[in-house]
Amino acid sequence: MSIIYVLIPIAILLVCIAVFVFFWAVKSNQFDDLERHGSSILFDDDLPKHKQNSTPPTSENNE
């Protein structure tokens, strides 16, 4: 029976932390656009990067 005196404050603390994290996420716009990230994996809009330097680098210590 004495364990309930420990568990109730721990439960209240966990609920307060969860509520704080939820309101922080809403305030920092974490839930604004839920669909964009889910569908962005389906589209390949990354263009292949071309090498700007097509010649290999030369070393100056050619002896």
C-alpha positions in Angstrom: 0.0 0.0 0.0 2.9 2.4 0.6 4.1 2.0 -3.0 1.1 4.0 -4.1 2.6 7.0 -2.4 5.5 6.7 -4.8 3.7 5.7 -7.9 1.1 8.5 -7.9 3.7 11.3 -7.9 5.7 9.5 -10.6 2.6 9.2 -12.7 1.7 12.8 -12.3 5.3 13.8 -13.2 5.2 11.7 -16.3 1.9 13.2 -17.4 3.2 16.7 -16.9 6.3 16.0 -18.9 4.1 14.5 -21.7 1.8 17.5 -21.8 4.8 19.9 -21.8 6.4 18.0 -24.7 3.2 18.0 -26.7 2.6 21.7 -26.3 6.2 22.4 -27.1 5.8 20.4 -30.4 2.7 22.2 -31.3 4.2 25.6 -30.5 7.3 24.8 -32.7 5.1 23.8 -35.7 6.0 20.1 -35.6 2.5 19.2 -36.8 2.0 21.7 -39.5 2.5 19.5 -42.6 2.2 15.8 -41.9 1.6 14.8 -45.5 4.6 16.3 -47.2 7.2 14.1 -45.4 5.2 11.0 -45.9 4.9 11.5 -49.7 8.3 12.9 -50.2 9.9 9.5 -50.1 7.9 8.5 -53.2 9.3 11.1 -55.5 12.9 11.2 -56.7 13.5 14.9 -57.1 17.2 14.8 -56.4 19.2 15.6 -59.4 22.5 13.7 -59.9 25.4 15.9 -59.0 28.0 16.3 -61.7 31.6 16.6 -60.9 32.9 20.1 -61.4 36.5 19.0 -61.7 36.7 16.2 -64.3 40.5 16.0 -64.2 42.1 14.2 -61.3 44.2 16.4 -59.0 47.9 16.4 -59.7 50.5 16.4 -57.0 53.2 18.9 -57.1 55.8 16.5 -55.9 56.4 14.7 -59.2 60.0 13.8 -59.2 
